[in-house]
Amino acid sequence: MSTNHRTVNCTPEDVFAVIANGWFFPNWVVGASRMRDVDTSWPHVGSRLHHSFGVWPVLINDETTSLQWNPPHRAVMQAKGWPLGEARVTVEVQPHPKGCRVTIIERPVKGPTTLIPHTLLNPALFIRNIETLRRLAFMAENHAGGNLTAQLQPTGADQALPDRPSNRGALRIALIGVVVGIVVGAARRAA
């Protein structure tokens, strides 16, 4: 799990106004390169951003799903980036004397990245999210998202905490790896 913080010279609402505009996603999320579509109900729970990640011409199409939308405090998203896997990304915002303090918490929850030791993966996520927070700050401080309209206010379902991610996928991959290793080892001994 990687955690980054940044003090931003704007209101928490300015931060959430940027997040609420799904078309801004590749402008502030490092690695996202283009938007293909945004569900009309974005950022409410269950809505999706259809984006691509990578560097042209090597782009992979995938999506990010909103799991919690509770401005001006918290947003939780599940970003898919297969074949690498999926990550749970939490954006928390707290008032601060200089504006607000934005925290991004990212952790892999499905796929091969769950097998990478935290000591190797977290520094890469940390460095990436320094720039992600910088970009989000530039946009929010300049009021790029405008105002949160009434339709962007959270519903009761939006404010509910999302289910905890399970690591069953990583355990399955690890178990398959062990079984394959045993079979290959037995085949080599038999040959």
WOCORCOR-V658819 format. One record per pair of residues at least 6 apart in sequence whose ideal C-beta (glycine too) atoms are under 8 Angstrom apart, sorted by the first residue. I is the first residue (numbers start at 1). J is the second residue. If there is no record, write none. Layout:
i=I j=J
i=I j=J
This chain:
i=1 j=105
i=1 j=106
i=1 j=107
i=1 j=118
i=1 j=122
i=2 j=105
i=2 j=106
i=2 j=107
i=2 j=121
i=2 j=122
i=2 j=125
i=2 j=126
i=2 j=129
i=3 j=103
i=3 j=104
i=3 j=105
i=3 j=126
i=4 j=103
i=4 j=104
i=4 j=126
i=4 j=129
i=4 j=130
i=4 j=132
i=4 j=133
i=5 j=101
i=5 j=102
i=5 j=103
i=5 j=133
i=6 j=101
i=6 j=102
i=6 j=133
i=6 j=134
i=6 j=136
i=6 j=137
i=7 j=96
i=7 j=98
i=7 j=99
i=7 j=100
i=7 j=101
i=7 j=102
i=8 j=14
i=8 j=15
i=8 j=99
i=8 j=100
i=8 j=101
i=8 j=102
i=8 j=136
i=8 j=137
i=8 j=140
i=8 j=141
i=9 j=98
i=9 j=99
i=9 j=137
i=9 j=141
i=10 j=99
i=10 j=100
i=10 j=137
i=10 j=140
i=10 j=141
i=10 j=143
i=11 j=72
i=11 j=99
i=11 j=100
i=12 j=71
i=12 j=72
i=12 j=73
i=12 j=93
i=12 j=94
i=12 j=95
i=12 j=100
i=13 j=71
i=13 j=72
i=13 j=147
i=13 j=148
i=14 j=140
i=14 j=141
i=14 j=143
i=14 j=145
i=15 j=72
i=15 j=91
i=15 j=93
i=15 j=100
i=15 j=102
i=15 j=136
i=15 j=140
i=16 j=71
i=16 j=72
i=16 j=75
i=16 j=93
i=16 j=145
i=16 j=148
i=16 j=152
i=17 j=140
i=17 j=143
i=17 j=144
i=17 j=145
i=17 j=146
i=17 j=147
i=17 j=148
i=17 j=152
i=18 j=24
i=18 j=28
i=18 j=136
i=18 j=139
i=18 j=140
i=18 j=144
i=18 j=145
i=19 j=43
i=19 j=71
i=19 j=75
i=19 j=91
i=19 j=136
i=19 j=145
i=20 j=42
i=20 j=43
i=20 j=71
i=20 j=145
i=20 j=148
i=20 j=152
i=21 j=144
i=21 j=145
i=21 j=146
i=22 j=35
i=22 j=38
i=22 j=39
i=22 j=42
i=22 j=43
i=22 j=49
i=23 j=35
i=23 j=38
i=24 j=139
i=24 j=144
i=24 j=145
i=25 j=32
i=25 j=35
i=25 j=38
i=25 j=49
i=25 j=51
i=25 j=64
i=26 j=32
i=26 j=33
i=26 j=34
i=26 j=35
i=26 j=51
i=27 j=135
i=27 j=139
i=28 j=132
i=28 j=135
i=28 j=136
i=28 j=139
i=29 j=132
i=29 j=135
i=30 j=128
i=30 j=129
i=30 j=131
i=30 j=132
i=30 j=135
i=31 j=53
i=31 j=54
i=31 j=81
i=31 j=128
i=32 j=51
i=32 j=52
i=32 j=53
i=33 j=51
i=33 j=52
i=33 j=53
i=33 j=54
i=33 j=55
i=33 j=56
i=33 j=59
i=34 j=51
i=34 j=52
i=34 j=59
i=35 j=49
i=35 j=50
i=35 j=51
i=36 j=50
i=36 j=51
i=36 j=52
i=36 j=61
i=37 j=49
i=37 j=50
i=38 j=49
i=38 j=50
i=39 j=47
i=39 j=48
i=39 j=49
i=39 j=50
i=40 j=47
i=41 j=47
i=42 j=48
i=42 j=49
i=42 j=66
i=43 j=66
i=43 j=69
i=43 j=75
i=43 j=152
i=44 j=66
i=44 j=69
i=44 j=154
i=44 j=155
i=44 j=157
i=44 j=158
i=45 j=66
i=45 j=67
i=45 j=68
i=45 j=69
i=45 j=155
i=45 j=157
i=45 j=158
i=45 j=160
i=45 j=162
i=46 j=65
i=46 j=66
i=47 j=65
i=47 j=66
i=48 j=63
i=48 j=64
i=48 j=65
i=48 j=66
i=49 j=63
i=49 j=64
i=50 j=61
i=50 j=63
i=51 j=61
i=51 j=62
i=51 j=63
i=51 j=64
i=52 j=59
i=52 j=60
i=52 j=61
i=52 j=62
i=53 j=59
i=53 j=60
i=53 j=62
i=53 j=81
i=54 j=60
i=60 j=81
i=60 j=82
i=60 j=83
i=62 j=79
i=62 j=80
i=62 j=81
i=62 j=82
i=63 j=80
i=64 j=77
i=64 j=78
i=64 j=79
i=64 j=80
i=64 j=89
i=65 j=77
i=65 j=78
i=65 j=80
i=66 j=75
i=66 j=76
i=66 j=77
i=66 j=158
i=67 j=76
i=67 j=77
i=67 j=78
i=67 j=88
i=67 j=162
i=68 j=74
i=68 j=75
i=68 j=76
i=68 j=158
i=68 j=159
i=68 j=160
i=68 j=161
i=68 j=162
i=69 j=75
i=69 j=154
i=69 j=158
i=69 j=159
i=70 j=154
i=70 j=158
i=70 j=159
i=71 j=148
i=71 j=152
i=71 j=153
i=71 j=154
i=72 j=93
i=73 j=92
i=73 j=93
i=73 j=94
i=74 j=90
i=74 j=91
i=74 j=92
i=74 j=93
i=75 j=90
i=75 j=91
i=76 j=88
i=76 j=89
i=76 j=90
i=76 j=91
i=76 j=162
i=77 j=88
i=77 j=89
i=77 j=91
i=78 j=86
i=78 j=87
i=78 j=88
i=78 j=89
i=78 j=109
i=78 j=165
i=79 j=86
i=79 j=87
i=79 j=89
i=80 j=86
i=81 j=87
i=82 j=111
i=83 j=111
i=83 j=112
i=84 j=111
i=84 j=112
i=84 j=113
i=85 j=108
i=85 j=109
i=85 j=110
i=85 j=111
i=85 j=112
i=85 j=113
i=85 j=114
i=85 j=169
i=86 j=108
i=86 j=109
i=86 j=110
i=86 j=111
i=87 j=106
i=87 j=107
i=87 j=108
i=87 j=109
i=87 j=113
i=88 j=106
i=88 j=107
i=88 j=109
i=88 j=162
i=88 j=165
i=89 j=104
i=89 j=105
i=89 j=106
i=90 j=103
i=90 j=104
i=90 j=105
i=90 j=106
i=91 j=102
i=91 j=103
i=91 j=104
i=92 j=102
i=92 j=103
i=92 j=105
i=93 j=100
i=93 j=101
i=93 j=102
i=93 j=103
i=94 j=100
i=94 j=101
i=94 j=103
i=95 j=101
i=99 j=141
i=102 j=133
i=102 j=136
i=102 j=137
i=104 j=129
i=104 j=132
i=104 j=133
i=106 j=125
i=106 j=129
i=107 j=165
i=108 j=114
i=108 j=116
i=108 j=121
i=109 j=165
i=109 j=166
i=109 j=167
i=109 j=169
i=110 j=165
i=110 j=169
i=110 j=170
i=111 j=169
i=111 j=170
i=111 j=173
i=112 j=173
i=113 j=121
i=114 j=167
i=114 j=169
i=114 j=170
i=114 j=173
i=115 j=170
i=115 j=173
i=115 j=174
i=139 j=145
